[in-house]
Amino acid sequence: MLSRRTLHCTALATAALLAAPAALAQAAYPAKPITIVVGYPAGGSTDLTGRTLGEALSKQLGVPVVIDNVGGAGGTIGAQKVANAAPDGYTLLVGANNELAIAKLVTRNVKYSPADFTPIGLIAAQPMVLVASTGTGVKNAAEFVKRVKANPGKYSYGSSGVGTALHLAGEMAKEQAGLFMTHIPYRGVGPLTNDLIGNNLDFGVFVLSSGLPHIKAGKVVALGVTSAQRAAGAPDIPALAELPALKNMDIESWFALVGPAGMPPPVVDRLKKALDAALASPEFRQKMAAAGATVAAPDAKLPKFWAEEVAKYQKIVKFAKIEQ
């Protein structure tokens, strides 16, 4: 007859053998290529961020990182794909605030929520910039506020679409300065740019990296960036918040790395360490700075930031009565 001690040791050994495959699987991560989904076509700011991060993560993790562009519905199709993916760390999303924090507030058809993702970390952010067409004669933010306030309903501004961060930035300015002007949604930045340059639109909001070439060429007039402080990549452009009427302006386009909900903690920790190392890399920082973005601090607390951003956008969406 086996002793109680022998039975106890046998049970421990059996448990260790059963646990070994799971432990080895976690320790081996990553053991194959990782896919980063980007919810937009190639060439945009989110795609650029995803590809730049993918290269940096590949070096840190020692496996290929493949970019999967799943465009459509303002990034929400790609986000939904990741929310539905297996939570094994091999399908991730580089997402922007449009699909991660705004879409659910303004579009009834969006089925996912922040709870459907595992936050890994912030990547970078860049401000937007409010511009005037040359035909308005407006040269700065003070003139903009004075002109629009004196002529309620006369002026309009454009963005790349209803419910985008650019749209919300314009509505934030309207709310803070007590302005009445009409929002004109465009199907992308191209048509918006054409109408601004052609003086068919009074004002517009760009992501800074998209607007800078036209500002430098003198085709549109920069009135101010939407971040609380001036942007490092364009220090000559004032922050809108420098004007007393817009002192609380603080809204940016930001990018984050997330995965499906339920990812194993050891996998998340491995990815966080790789992300932090990528963010600290001079090569990564240089590439993002060239794109007009400010890299997030390593180990930035994404869940807290994410919740604060959603609360900020809820207030703007309520003011503007945005719903699709």
C-alpha positions as a Markdown table, in Angstrom:
| # | Residue | x | y | z |
|---|---|---|---|---|
| 1 | Met | 0.0 | 0.0 | 0.0 |
| 2 | Leu | 1.3 | 3.4 | -0.9 |
| 3 | Ser | 1.9 | 5.8 | 1.9 |
| 4 | Arg | 0.1 | 9.2 | 2.2 |
| 5 | Arg | 3.5 | 10.8 | 1.6 |
| 6 | Thr | 4.1 | 8.8 | -1.6 |
| 7 | Leu | 0.6 | 9.7 | -2.9 |
| 8 | His | 1.2 | 13.4 | -2.1 |
| 9 | Cys | 4.5 | 13.4 | -4.0 |
| 10 | Thr | 2.9 | 11.5 | -6.9 |
| 11 | Ala | 0.1 | 14.1 | -7.1 |
| 12 | Leu | 2.6 | 17.0 | -7.1 |
| 13 | Ala | 4.6 | 15.4 | -9.9 |
| 14 | Thr | 1.5 | 14.8 | -12.0 |
| 15 | Ala | 0.4 | 18.4 | -11.5 |
| 16 | Ala | 3.8 | 19.7 | -12.5 |
| 17 | Leu | 3.7 | 17.6 | -15.7 |
| 18 | Leu | 0.3 | 18.8 | -16.6 |
| 19 | Ala | 1.3 | 22.4 | -16.0 |
| 20 | Ala | 4.6 | 22.1 | -18.0 |
| 21 | Pro | 3.1 | 22.5 | -21.5 |
| 22 | Ala | 1.2 | 25.7 | -20.6 |
| 23 | Ala | 4.3 | 27.2 | -18.9 |
| 24 | Leu | 6.5 | 26.3 | -21.8 |
| 25 | Ala | 4.0 | 27.8 | -24.3 |
| 26 | Gln | 4.0 | 31.1 | -22.3 |
| 27 | Ala | 7.7 | 31.1 | -22.0 |
| 28 | Ala | 8.1 | 30.5 | -25.7 |
| 29 | Tyr | 6.1 | 33.5 | -26.8 |
| 30 | Pro | 6.4 | 34.6 | -29.4 |
| 31 | Ala | 7.0 | 31.4 | -31.4 |
| 32 | Lys | 5.6 | 32.6 | -34.8 |
| 33 | Pro | 5.0 | 35.8 | -36.7 |
| 34 | Ile | 2.7 | 38.4 | -35.1 |
| 35 | Thr | 0.0 | 40.3 | -37.1 |
| 36 | Ile | -0.7 | 43.9 | -36.3 |
| 37 | Val | -4.1 | 45.0 | -37.7 |
| 38 | Val | -4.4 | 48.6 | -38.9 |
| 39 | Gly | -8.0 | 49.7 | -39.6 |
| 40 | Tyr | -7.1 | 52.0 | -42.5 |
| 41 | Pro | -5.6 | 51.7 | -46.0 |
| 42 | Ala | -1.8 | 52.1 | -46.3 |
| 43 | Gly | -0.4 | 55.6 | -46.3 |
| 44 | Gly | -2.2 | 57.3 | -43.4 |
| 45 | Ser | -0.9 | 58.3 | -40.0 |
| 46 | Thr | -2.2 | 55.1 | -38.3 |
| 47 | Asp | -0.6 | 52.9 | -40.9 |
| 48 | Leu | 2.7 | 54.8 | -40.6 |
| 49 | Thr | 2.6 | 54.3 | -36.8 |
| 50 | Gly | 1.7 | 50.7 | -37.2 |
| 51 | Arg | 4.5 | 50.0 | -39.6 |
| 52 | Thr | 7.1 | 51.9 | -37.7 |
| 53 | Leu | 6.1 | 50.1 | -34.5 |
| 54 | Gly | 6.0 | 46.8 | -36.3 |
| 55 | Glu | 9.6 | 47.1 | -37.3 |
| 56 | Ala | 10.7 | 48.0 | -33.8 |
| 57 | Leu | 8.7 | 45.2 | -32.2 |
| 58 | Ser | 10.2 | 42.7 | -34.6 |
| 59 | Lys | 13.7 | 43.6 | -33.5 |
| 60 | Gln | 12.7 | 43.3 | -29.8 |
| 61 | Leu | 10.7 | 40.1 | -30.1 |
| 62 | Gly | 12.8 | 38.3 | -32.7 |
| 63 | Val | 9.9 | 37.3 | -35.0 |
| 64 | Pro | 8.4 | 38.9 | -38.1 |
| 65 | Val | 5.6 | 41.4 | -37.5 |
| 66 | Val | 3.2 | 41.6 | -40.4 |
| 67 | Ile | 0.9 | 44.6 | -41.0 |
| 68 | Asp | -2.7 | 43.7 | -42.1 |
| 69 | Asn | -4.6 | 46.8 | -43.4 |
| 70 | Val | -8.3 | 46.2 | -42.9 |
| 71 | Gly | -9.8 | 49.5 | -44.0 |
| 72 | Gly | -13.4 | 50.7 | -43.7 |
| 73 | Ala | -15.9 | 52.3 | -41.4 |
| 74 | Gly | -13.4 | 54.7 | -39.8 |
| 75 | Gly | -11.1 | 51.9 | -38.5 |
| 76 | Thr | -13.9 | 50.0 | -36.8 |
| 77 | Ile | -13.8 | 47.0 | -39.1 |
| 78 | Gly | -10.2 | 46.3 | -38.2 |
| 79 | Ala | -10.9 | 46.9 | -34.5 |
| 80 | Gln | -13.7 | 44.5 | -34.6 |
| 81 | Lys | -11.5 | 41.9 | -36.2 |
| 82 | Val | -9.0 | 42.1 | -33.4 |
| 83 | Ala | -11.8 | 42.1 | -30.7 |
| 84 | Asn | -13.0 | 38.8 | -32.2 |
| 85 | Ala | -9.5 | 37.3 | -32.5 |
| 86 | Ala | -8.0 | 34.6 | -30.3 |
| 87 | Pro | -6.4 | 36.2 | -27.2 |
| 88 | Asp | -3.0 | 34.5 | -27.8 |
| 89 | Gly | -0.9 | 37.6 | -28.5 |
| 90 | Tyr | -0.5 | 36.9 | -32.2 |
| 91 | Thr | -3.2 | 39.3 | -33.4 |
| 92 | Leu | -2.9 | 42.9 | -32.2 |
| 93 | Leu | -4.2 | 46.3 | -33.2 |
| 94 | Val | -2.5 | 49.6 | -33.6 |
| 95 | Gly | -5.5 | 51.8 | -33.3 |
| 96 | Ala | -6.3 | 55.5 | -33.1 |
| 97 | Asn | -8.7 | 57.3 | -30.8 |
| 98 | Asn | -11.2 | 57.4 | -33.7 |
| 99 | Glu | -12.0 | 53.7 | -33.4 |
| 100 | Leu | -10.9 | 53.0 | -29.9 |
| 101 | Ala | -12.6 | 55.8 | -28.0 |
| 102 | Ile | -14.9 | 57.9 | -30.3 |
| 103 | Ala | -16.7 | 55.5 | -32.6 |
| 104 | Lys | -18.8 | 53.8 | -29.9 |
| 105 | Leu | -20.0 | 57.2 | -28.8 |
| 106 | Val | -21.2 | 58.4 | -32.2 |
| 107 | Thr | -22.1 | 55.3 | -34.2 |
| 108 | Arg | -24.8 | 52.9 | -33.0 |
| 109 | Asn | -23.6 | 50.1 | -35.3 |
| 110 | Val | -20.3 | 49.7 | -33.4 |
| 111 | Lys | -20.6 | 46.5 | -31.4 |
| 112 | Tyr | -17.3 | 46.5 | -29.4 |
| 113 | Ser | -16.3 | 48.6 | -26.4 |
| 114 | Pro | -13.0 | 49.2 | -24.6 |
| 115 | Ala | -13.8 | 46.1 | -22.4 |
| 116 | Asp | -13.3 | 43.9 | -25.5 |
| 117 | Phe | -9.6 | 44.8 | -25.7 |
| 118 | Thr | -6.5 | 44.2 | -23.6 |
| 119 | Pro | -4.6 | 47.5 | -23.3 |
| 120 | Ile | -0.9 | 47.1 | -23.9 |
| 121 | Gly | 0.3 | 50.7 | -24.1 |
| 122 | Leu | 0.2 | 54.1 | -25.7 |
| 123 | Ile | 2.5 | 54.6 | -28.7 |
| 124 | Ala | 2.4 | 58.3 | -29.7 |
| 125 | Ala | 0.2 | 61.3 | -30.2 |
| 126 | Gln | 0.1 | 64.3 | -32.5 |
| 127 | Pro | -2.0 | 67.4 | -32.3 |
| 128 | Met | -4.4 | 68.6 | -34.9 |
| 129 | Val | -4.2 | 72.0 | -36.4 |
| 130 | Leu | -7.0 | 74.5 | -37.1 |
| 131 | Val | -6.4 | 76.3 | -40.4 |
| 132 | Ala | -8.0 | 79.1 | -42.4 |
| 133 | Ser | -8.3 | 79.4 | -46.2 |
| 134 | Thr | -6.3 | 82.3 | -47.5 |
| 135 | Gly | -9.5 | 83.8 | -48.8 |
| 136 | Thr | -10.8 | 84.6 | -45.3 |
| 137 | Gly | -8.0 | 86.9 | -44.5 |
| 138 | Val | -7.9 | 85.5 | -41.0 |
| 139 | Lys | -4.3 | 85.3 | -39.7 |
| 140 | Asn | -4.5 | 84.0 | -36.2 |
| 141 | Ala | -6.8 | 82.4 | -33.6 |
| 142 | Ala | -7.8 | 85.7 | -32.1 |
| 143 | Glu | -9.1 | 87.0 | -35.5 |
| 144 | Phe | -10.8 | 83.6 | -36.0 |
| 145 | Val | -12.8 | 83.9 | -32.8 |
| 146 | Lys | -13.6 | 87.5 | -33.3 |
| 147 | Arg | -14.8 | 87.0 | -36.9 |
| 148 | Val | -16.9 | 83.9 | -36.3 |
| 149 | Lys | -18.5 | 85.3 | -33.1 |
| 150 | Ala | -19.5 | 88.5 | -34.9 |
| 151 | Asn | -21.1 | 86.5 | -37.7 |
| 152 | Pro | -22.9 | 83.5 | -36.2 |
| 153 | Gly | -23.8 | 81.0 | -38.9 |
| 154 | Lys | -21.9 | 82.7 | -41.7 |
| 155 | Tyr | -18.8 | 80.5 | -41.6 |
| 156 | Ser | -18.1 | 76.8 | -41.9 |
| 157 | Tyr | -15.3 | 74.5 | -41.1 |
| 158 | Gly | -14.5 | 71.1 | -42.5 |
| 159 | Ser | -13.1 | 67.8 | -41.2 |
| 160 | Ser | -12.4 | 64.4 | -42.7 |
| 161 | Gly | -15.8 | 63.0 | -41.5 |
| 162 | Val | -18.5 | 63.0 | -38.9 |
| 163 | Gly | -17.4 | 61.7 | -35.5 |
| 164 | Thr | -13.6 | 61.8 | -36.3 |
| 165 | Ala | -11.1 | 63.4 | -33.9 |
| 166 | Leu | -10.8 | 66.3 | -36.3 |
| 167 | His | -14.6 | 66.9 | -36.1 |
| 168 | Leu | -14.5 | 66.8 | -32.3 |
| 169 | Ala | -11.6 | 69.2 | -32.2 |
| 170 | Gly | -13.7 | 71.7 | -34.2 |
| 171 | Glu | -16.7 | 71.2 | -31.9 |
| 172 | Met | -14.5 | 71.6 | -28.8 |
| 173 | Ala | -13.3 | 75.0 | -30.2 |
| 174 | Lys | -16.9 | 76.0 | -30.8 |
| 175 | Glu | -18.0 | 75.0 | -27.3 |
| 176 | Gln | -15.2 | 76.8 | -25.5 |
| 177 | Ala | -15.4 | 80.1 | -27.5 |
| 178 | Gly | -19.2 | 80.1 | -27.8 |
| 179 | Leu | -19.1 | 80.0 | -31.6 |
| 180 | Phe | -21.8 | 79.1 | -34.1 |
| 181 | Met | -20.4 | 77.8 | -37.4 |
| 182 | Thr | -21.4 | 74.9 | -39.6 |
| 183 | His | -19.5 | 71.6 | -39.8 |
| 184 | Ile | -18.9 | 70.3 | -43.3 |
| 185 | Pro | -17.9 | 66.6 | -43.3 |
| 186 | Tyr | -15.6 | 65.4 | -46.1 |
| 187 | Arg | -14.9 | 61.9 | -47.3 |
| 188 | Gly | -11.2 | 62.1 | -46.4 |
| 189 | Val | -8.5 | 64.7 | -46.2 |
| 190 | Gly | -8.0 | 65.0 | -50.0 |
| 191 | Pro | -11.4 | 66.7 | -50.8 |
| 192 | Leu | -11.1 | 68.8 | -47.6 |
| 193 | Thr | -7.6 | 70.1 | -48.7 |
| 194 | Asn | -8.8 | 70.9 | -52.2 |
| 195 | Asp | -11.7 | 73.0 | -51.0 |
| 196 | Leu | -9.5 | 74.9 | -48.5 |
| 197 | Ile | -6.9 | 75.6 | -51.0 |
| 198 | Gly | -9.5 | 76.6 | -53.6 |
| 199 | Asn | -11.2 | 79.0 | -51.0 |
| 200 | Asn | -14.4 | 77.0 | -51.2 |
| 201 | Leu | -14.3 | 76.4 | -47.5 |
| 202 | Asp | -13.5 | 78.9 | -44.7 |
| 203 | Phe | -11.8 | 76.8 | -42.1 |
| 204 | Gly | -10.6 | 73.3 | -41.6 |
| 205 | Val | -9.0 | 70.9 | -39.1 |
| 206 | Phe | -6.0 | 68.7 | -40.2 |
| 207 | Val | -3.8 | 66.2 | -38.3 |
| 208 | Leu | -0.7 | 68.3 | -38.0 |
| 209 | Ser | 1.5 | 66.0 | -40.2 |
| 210 | Ser | -1.1 | 66.3 | -43.0 |
| 211 | Gly | -1.5 | 70.0 | -42.7 |
| 212 | Leu | 2.1 | 71.1 | -42.4 |
| 213 | Pro | 3.1 | 70.8 | -46.1 |
| 214 | His | 0.2 | 73.1 | -47.1 |
| 215 | Ile | 0.9 | 75.5 | -44.2 |
| 216 | Lys | 4.6 | 75.7 | -45.2 |
| 217 | Ala | 3.7 | 76.2 | -48.8 |
| 218 | Gly | 1.4 | 79.2 | -47.9 |
| 219 | Lys | -1.7 | 77.4 | -49.3 |
| 220 | Val | -3.6 | 77.6 | -45.9 |
| 221 | Val | -3.0 | 79.7 | -42.8 |
| 222 | Ala | -2.3 | 77.9 | -39.4 |
| 223 | Leu | -4.3 | 79.3 | -36.6 |
| 224 | Gly | -3.2 | 77.0 | -33.8 |
| 225 | Val | -2.6 | 73.4 | -32.8 |
| 226 | Thr | -5.2 | 71.7 | -30.7 |
| 227 | Ser | -2.8 | 70.3 | -28.0 |
| 228 | Ala | -2.4 | 72.1 | -24.7 |
| 229 | Gln | 1.1 | 73.2 | -25.6 |
| 230 | Arg | 2.9 | 73.9 | -28.9 |
| 231 | Ala | 4.0 | 70.9 | -30.9 |
| 232 | Ala | 7.7 | 70.1 | -30.9 |
| 233 | Gly | 7.6 | 69.4 | -34.6 |
| 234 | Ala | 6.1 | 72.9 | -35.3 |
| 235 | Pro | 7.1 | 75.3 | -32.5 |
| 236 | Asp | 6.2 | 78.4 | -34.6 |
| 237 | Ile | 2.5 | 77.5 | -34.6 |
| 238 | Pro | 0.8 | 78.7 | -31.4 |
| 239 | Ala | -1.4 | 76.4 | -29.4 |
| 240 | Leu | -5.1 | 77.4 | -29.5 |
| 241 | Ala | -5.0 | 77.2 | -25.7 |
| 242 | Glu | -2.7 | 80.3 | -25.6 |
| 243 | Leu | -5.9 | 82.3 | -26.4 |
| 244 | Pro | -8.0 | 83.0 | -23.3 |
| 245 | Ala | -11.2 | 82.1 | -25.1 |
| 246 | Leu | -9.7 | 78.6 | -25.9 |
| 247 | Lys | -7.6 | 78.1 | -22.8 |
| 248 | Asn | -9.0 | 74.6 | -22.2 |
| 249 | Met | -8.3 | 73.3 | -25.7 |
| 250 | Asp | -6.5 | 69.9 | -25.4 |
| 251 | Ile | -7.3 | 67.2 | -27.9 |
| 252 | Glu | -4.9 | 65.1 | -30.0 |
| 253 | Ser | -4.9 | 62.1 | -32.3 |
| 254 | Trp | -3.3 | 59.3 | -30.4 |
| 255 | Phe | -2.3 | 55.7 | -31.2 |
| 256 | Ala | -2.2 | 52.7 | -28.9 |
| 257 | Leu | -1.3 | 49.0 | -29.1 |
| 258 | Val | -4.0 | 46.7 | -27.9 |
| 259 | Gly | -5.0 | 43.0 | -28.2 |
| 260 | Pro | -8.2 | 41.0 | -27.7 |
| 261 | Ala | -9.6 | 40.8 | -24.2 |
| 262 | Gly | -8.4 | 37.9 | -22.1 |
| 263 | Met | -4.8 | 37.7 | -23.1 |
| 264 | Pro | -2.5 | 35.8 | -20.7 |
| 265 | Pro | -0.7 | 38.1 | -18.3 |
| 266 | Pro | 2.8 | 36.7 | -19.2 |
| 267 | Val | 2.2 | 37.5 | -22.9 |
| 268 | Val | 0.9 | 41.0 | -22.1 |
| 269 | Asp | 4.0 | 41.6 | -19.9 |
| 270 | Arg | 6.3 | 40.4 | -22.7 |
| 271 | Leu | 4.6 | 42.8 | -25.2 |
| 272 | Lys | 4.7 | 45.7 | -22.7 |
| 273 | Lys | 8.4 | 45.3 | -22.2 |
| 274 | Ala | 9.0 | 45.1 | -26.0 |
| 275 | Leu | 6.8 | 48.2 | -26.5 |
| 276 | Asp | 8.6 | 50.2 | -23.8 |
| 277 | Ala | 12.0 | 49.2 | -25.4 |
| 278 | Ala | 10.7 | 50.3 | -28.8 |
| 279 | Leu | 9.5 | 53.7 | -27.5 |
| 280 | Ala | 12.9 | 54.3 | -26.0 |
| 281 | Ser | 14.7 | 53.5 | -29.2 |
| 282 | Pro | 16.3 | 56.6 | -30.8 |
| 283 | Glu | 15.5 | 55.2 | -34.3 |
| 284 | Phe | 11.8 | 54.8 | -33.5 |
| 285 | Arg | 11.6 | 58.2 | -31.9 |
| 286 | Gln | 13.3 | 59.9 | -34.8 |
| 287 | Lys | 10.9 | 58.3 | -37.3 |
| 288 | Met | 7.8 | 59.3 | -35.3 |
| 289 | Ala | 9.1 | 62.9 | -34.8 |
| 290 | Ala | 9.6 | 63.1 | -38.6 |
| 291 | Ala | 5.9 | 62.3 | -38.9 |
| 292 | Gly | 5.0 | 65.0 | -36.5 |
| 293 | Ala | 4.2 | 62.7 | -33.6 |
| 294 | Thr | 5.3 | 62.8 | -29.9 |
| 295 | Val | 6.3 | 59.4 | -28.6 |
| 296 | Ala | 4.5 | 58.3 | -25.4 |
| 297 | Ala | 6.5 | 57.8 | -22.2 |
| 298 | Pro | 7.5 | 54.2 | -21.6 |
| 299 | Asp | 4.9 | 52.4 | -19.4 |
| 300 | Ala | 2.3 | 55.1 | -19.9 |
| 301 | Lys | -0.8 | 54.1 | -18.1 |
| 302 | Leu | -3.2 | 53.4 | -21.1 |
| 303 | Pro | -6.3 | 52.2 | -19.2 |
| 304 | Lys | -6.5 | 55.4 | -17.1 |
| 305 | Phe | -5.7 | 57.6 | -20.1 |
| 306 | Trp | -8.3 | 55.8 | -22.2 |
| 307 | Ala | -11.1 | 56.3 | -19.7 |
| 308 | Glu | -10.2 | 60.0 | -19.4 |
| 309 | Glu | -10.3 | 60.4 | -23.1 |
| 310 | Val | -13.7 | 58.7 | -23.5 |
| 311 | Ala | -15.1 | 61.1 | -20.8 |
| 312 | Lys | -13.7 | 64.1 | -22.7 |
| 313 | Tyr | -15.2 | 62.9 | -26.0 |
| 314 | Gln | -18.6 | 62.2 | -24.4 |
| 315 | Lys | -18.9 | 65.9 | -23.4 |
| 316 | Ile | -18.1 | 67.1 | -26.9 |
| 317 | Val | -20.4 | 64.6 | -28.6 |
| 318 | Lys | -23.3 | 65.7 | -26.3 |
| 319 | Phe | -22.6 | 69.3 | -27.1 |
| 320 | Ala | -22.5 | 68.7 | -30.8 |
| 321 | Lys | -25.4 | 66.2 | -30.9 |
| 322 | Ile | -23.3 | 63.8 | -33.0 |
| 323 | Glu | -24.9 | 60.4 | -33.8 |
| 324 | Gln | -24.8 | 58.3 | -36.9 |
